[in-house]
Structure formats: structure tokens, C-alpha cells
Amino acid sequence: MSIIAYTYEADYHCIDCTVEKYHYSKQPWIDWRFEIPHPASDTNGIHVGQQDREGNLVHPLRAWDEWQYLACGDCHEIIDTYTVDSEVIA
């Protein structure tokens, strides 16, 4: 299942905002002489061990993770909302 958002700095963030801030090409501590994606990055180019300003890992959020309403903490766009099918409840 693909990544739908990321968590860092105690909030949810959309993929575009996360890539803008934490994409592997923007990190000066990684050697970027190679033209291929870094082997320790996910499908969006976020380094697996990437830390936010608070020292916590930038963590991918997937559809099966626990959430109810996702809005980006940077651009404030709605990422996704959790809805329950009324037939399932009945």
C-alpha cells in the first residue's frame, strides 16, 4: 500500500510538503554524486532515517494506520477523511 501522508513535528503533512522539506536531494549530509535514488529512501525520496527539527523520525503514514481526519500542517489542504460505510454498521 502506498504512503498517503507523513508525520513529523507533531502533525500530519501531505506528500508534496514533505518532499519539499525532506527530499533526499535537499539533505546536505548525504552524498548525492549518484544520479539514482538513494537506496535508503522510500518511494517519495524521503530518507529512512530522516529526523525532523525535534529529533523525531519523519514517519510515513499509510491507509491502514490509525487516523480519522488528515489535513496537512503546512499547506492545510485536506489529505483524506475516514468514512464508515453505512451498510457495514447495519
C-alpha positions in Angstrom: 0.0 0.0 0.0 1.3 3.4 -0.8 2.1 6.2 1.5 -0.7 8.8 1.9 1.0 11.3 4.2 3.8 11.7 6.7 4.0 12.6 10.4 6.7 14.9 11.7 6.9 17.9 14.1 3.8 16.5 15.9 1.5 16.9 12.9 0.4 15.3 9.7 1.8 16.5 6.4 1.0 15.9 2.7 3.5 14.2 0.5 4.2 17.3 -1.5 5.1 19.4 1.6 7.2 16.6 3.0 9.1 16.2 -0.3 9.7 19.9 -0.4 11.2 19.9 3.0 12.8 16.4 3.4 13.5 15.0 -0.1 16.9 13.3 -0.1 18.3 15.8 -2.7 17.8 18.6 -0.1 19.8 17.0 2.6 23.4 18.2 2.8 24.6 15.3 5.0 24.0 12.7 2.3 26.5 12.2 -0.6 24.5 12.9 -3.8 27.1 12.2 -6.5 24.9 9.4 -7.9 22.1 10.0 -10.4 20.0 7.2 -8.9 17.6 7.4 -5.9 19.3 6.8 -2.6 18.9 3.2 -1.5 17.8 4.2 2.0 14.9 6.3 0.8 11.3 5.5 0.3 9.3 5.8 -3.0 8.9 9.6 -2.4 12.6 10.2 -1.8 12.4 10.6 1.9 15.4 9.2 3.7 14.5 6.3 6.0 16.4 7.8 9.0 15.3 11.4 8.3 14.7 13.4 11.5 12.6 16.5 12.0 13.7 19.6 14.0 12.6 17.9 17.2 14.8 14.9 16.6 11.9 12.5 15.8 11.8 10.3 12.7 9.8 11.5 9.7 7.4 8.7 9.6 5.2 7.6 6.6 1.5 7.2 7.2 -0.4 4.5 5.2 -4.1 3.9 4.7 -4.3 1.2 7.3 -2.7 3.3 10.1 -4.9 4.8 12.7 -6.3 8.2 11.8 -9.7 9.8 11.3 -9.1 13.1 9.5 -5.9 14.2 7.7 -5.0 17.7 6.9 -1.5 19.0 6.1 0.1 21.0 8.9 2.0 23.1 6.3 -0.4 23.9 3.4 -3.6 23.0 5.3 -5.1 21.0 2.4 -7.3 18.1 3.3 -5.3 14.9 2.6 -8.1 12.3 3.4 -11.0 11.7 5.7 -12.1 8.4 7.2 -15.7 7.4 6.4 -17.7 4.4 7.5 -20.0 2.7 5.0 -23.5 2.7 6.5 -24.1 -0.9 5.2 -21.2 -2.1 7.3 -22.7 -0.7 10.5 -26.2 -2.1 10.0 
